[in-house]
Amino acid sequence: MRAQWTTASHIELAKESIDFMARFAQELGINVWLRRGGYLFLAGDEHTLRLLENGARLHRAHGLATRIIGAGEASELVPELDTGKFVGGSWNPDDGVVFPWPFLWGYADGARKRGARVETFTRVTGLDVEAGAVRAVRTDRGTVRADRVVIASGAWSPSVAAMAGVALPNVPYRHEIVSSEPLKPFLGPLVTMMGTGLYFSQSMRGEIVGGMGDPAEPPGLNQTSSLRFLARYARALTDLVPRLGQVKLLRQWAGCYDVTPDHSPILGETPGVRGLLQMSGFVGHGFMMAPAVARRMAGWMGGARDELFERFNVSRFAEGRFEKETLIIG
Ligand SMILES: Cc1cc2nc3c(=O)[nH]c(=O)nc-3n(C[C@H](O)[C@H](O)[C@H](O)COP(=O)(O)OP(=O)(O)OC[C@H]3O[C@@H](n4cnc5c(N)ncnc54)[C@H](O)[C@@H]3O)c2cc1C
């Protein structure tokens, strides 16, 4: 989770979310192991460093502690880096990592205590729409009548929306990730290399967990693991941190980024289907945006005004009013 972004909306949503993660234990009674080790974005050339400088100026205008640092200071933060591979970077010590499972359990328990019912292993098979309004959700365990339905199905959102005859522009792309054997703690920040999309951090159990985007990845709901990824990741990682060449990799998996044309979420009303609400398109950052977006969604559904749901309405693509977020990792 990080507040280093290139658009004001993402910075503000991330700040709100991260503030909440710091209060998670008090509010939801479960420790999410928030560790603020910082995020270090590395630039391989001067042009990329200029882009990071522009970002850092915007971050400071939003009250963040982001600084541009040289290769020397980056190697003080992470001495294992090969300083010949980058010219500097963008550093925010307040970014960090949380442990996802207690985060999910905390939300589910909190919702149950407030009267929500959580139905796991229940597949949505259809959405009933009558006279331009959503009426019911059909599932493999029965039909639930509802005049408001939120589509929050991540990379599967376009297929769920299609059940109501709605086309979303989100496209799924596989992203692979891998975990090493546990090592003695040595790595404070999450490190990412601009351009290659390489990123890695050390978990609280000591594993190096990381991934890397692949420009050759075709679109699709593919969640299989590949040797190609392992080879590309291992080369990029050991190029930047030669000492990791000896490390054994233990487990590899994959998920799908839910990619929108402007790398921003799709939120709010669906034009033409009253009561069908959208909450998808979070690319590779939906976990960290969830606290802020979900809290605002609940308030907005309860009648509070919130311009977020206008700005990120799906209609923005047809109307051409969007600003692309460019600081995507992976
Ligand atoms: C490798 C990788 C690394 C990532 N790293 C980060 C990170 O560091 N930080 C971050 O913030 N984000 C990260 N993300 C992105 C993050 O995981 C997503 O943005 C986030 O999980 C989206 O949450 P969601 O609840 O909207 O959707 P999801 O978590 O995708 O949940 C959607 C759910 O809907 C279910 N579903 C689909 N169709 C149906 C149906 N017909 N009926 C019933 N259920 C259905 C699916 O099974 C799924 O459980 C990463 C993603 C990947 C793939």
PDBQT file of the ligand as one rigid body, heavy atoms in Angstrom, charges set to zero:
ROOT
HETATM    1  C1  LIG A 401      -0.221 -10.532  -8.572  1.00  0.00    +0.000 C 
HETATM    2  C2  LIG A 401      -1.072  -9.415  -8.021  1.00  0.00    +0.000 A 
HETATM    3  C3  LIG A 401      -0.539  -8.537  -7.096  1.00  0.00    +0.000 A 
HETATM    4  C4  LIG A 401      -1.312  -7.518  -6.569  1.00  0.00    +0.000 A 
HETATM    5  N1  LIG A 401      -0.739  -6.680  -5.637  1.00  0.00    +0.000 NA
HETATM    6  C5  LIG A 401      -1.488  -5.695  -5.103  1.00  0.00    +0.000 A 
HETATM    7  C6  LIG A 401      -0.923  -4.825  -4.112  1.00  0.00    +0.000 A 
HETATM    8  O1  LIG A 401       0.236  -4.958  -3.717  1.00  0.00    +0.000 OA
HETATM    9  N2  LIG A 401      -1.720  -3.845  -3.613  1.00  0.00    +0.000 N 
HETATM   10  C7  LIG A 401      -3.012  -3.676  -4.012  1.00  0.00    +0.000 A 
HETATM   11  O2  LIG A 401      -3.674  -2.761  -3.532  1.00  0.00    +0.000 OA
HETATM   12  N3  LIG A 401      -3.562  -4.484  -4.947  1.00  0.00    +0.000 NA
HETATM   13  C8  LIG A 401      -2.834  -5.481  -5.500  1.00  0.00    +0.000 A 
HETATM   14  N4  LIG A 401      -3.384  -6.287  -6.468  1.00  0.00    +0.000 N 
HETATM   15  C9  LIG A 401      -4.734  -5.987  -6.948  1.00  0.00    +0.000 C 
HETATM   16  C10 LIG A 401      -5.773  -6.478  -5.996  1.00  0.00    +0.000 C 
HETATM   17  O3  LIG A 401      -5.574  -7.862  -5.719  1.00  0.00    +0.000 OA
HETATM   18  C11 LIG A 401      -7.187  -6.265  -6.605  1.00  0.00    +0.000 C 
HETATM   19  O4  LIG A 401      -7.306  -4.945  -7.078  1.00  0.00    +0.000 OA
HETATM   20  C12 LIG A 401      -8.251  -6.536  -5.569  1.00  0.00    +0.000 C 
HETATM   21  O5  LIG A 401      -8.163  -7.858  -5.102  1.00  0.00    +0.000 OA
HETATM   22  C13 LIG A 401      -9.647  -6.264  -6.135  1.00  0.00    +0.000 C 
HETATM   23  O6  LIG A 401     -10.548  -6.554  -5.103  1.00  0.00    +0.000 OA
HETATM   24  P1  LIG A 401     -12.050  -6.847  -5.429  1.00  0.00    +0.000 P 
HETATM   25  O7  LIG A 401     -12.673  -7.282  -4.137  1.00  0.00    +0.000 OA
HETATM   26  O8  LIG A 401     -12.644  -5.703  -6.166  1.00  0.00    +0.000 OA
HETATM   27  O9  LIG A 401     -12.010  -8.077  -6.449  1.00  0.00    +0.000 OA
HETATM   28  P2  LIG A 401     -11.433  -9.543  -6.215  1.00  0.00    +0.000 P 
HETATM   29  O10 LIG A 401     -10.494  -9.589  -5.067  1.00  0.00    +0.000 OA
HETATM   30  O11 LIG A 401     -10.939 -10.011  -7.554  1.00  0.00    +0.000 OA
HETATM   31  O12 LIG A 401     -12.714 -10.346  -5.813  1.00  0.00    +0.000 OA
HETATM   32  C14 LIG A 401     -13.741 -10.580  -6.734  1.00  0.00    +0.000 C 
HETATM   33  C15 LIG A 401     -14.438 -11.848  -6.307  1.00  0.00    +0.000 C 
HETATM   34  O13 LIG A 401     -15.597 -12.039  -7.111  1.00  0.00    +0.000 OA
HETATM   35  C16 LIG A 401     -15.731 -13.432  -7.292  1.00  0.00    +0.000 C 
HETATM   36  N5  LIG A 401     -16.614 -13.678  -8.456  1.00  0.00    +0.000 N 
HETATM   37  C17 LIG A 401     -16.349 -13.520  -9.763  1.00  0.00    +0.000 A 
HETATM   38  N6  LIG A 401     -17.414 -13.891 -10.516  1.00  0.00    +0.000 NA
HETATM   39  C18 LIG A 401     -18.377 -14.271  -9.644  1.00  0.00    +0.000 A 
HETATM   40  C19 LIG A 401     -19.706 -14.767  -9.779  1.00  0.00    +0.000 A 
HETATM   41  N7  LIG A 401     -20.274 -14.939 -10.986  1.00  0.00    +0.000 N 
HETATM   42  N8  LIG A 401     -20.404 -15.083  -8.660  1.00  0.00    +0.000 NA
HETATM   43  C20 LIG A 401     -19.862 -14.922  -7.433  1.00  0.00    +0.000 A 
HETATM   44  N9  LIG A 401     -18.605 -14.456  -7.230  1.00  0.00    +0.000 NA
HETATM   45  C21 LIG A 401     -17.871 -14.143  -8.311  1.00  0.00    +0.000 A 
HETATM   46  C22 LIG A 401     -14.318 -13.929  -7.524  1.00  0.00    +0.000 C 
HETATM   47  O14 LIG A 401     -14.230 -15.305  -7.258  1.00  0.00    +0.000 OA
HETATM   48  C23 LIG A 401     -13.562 -13.098  -6.488  1.00  0.00    +0.000 C 
HETATM   49  O15 LIG A 401     -13.466 -13.767  -5.251  1.00  0.00    +0.000 OA
HETATM   50  C24 LIG A 401      -2.646  -7.335  -7.001  1.00  0.00    +0.000 A 
HETATM   51  C25 LIG A 401      -3.192  -8.209  -7.944  1.00  0.00    +0.000 A 
HETATM   52  C26 LIG A 401      -2.425  -9.246  -8.445  1.00  0.00    +0.000 A 
HETATM   53  C27 LIG A 401      -3.023 -10.181  -9.453  1.00  0.00    +0.000 C 
ENDROOT
TORSDOF 0
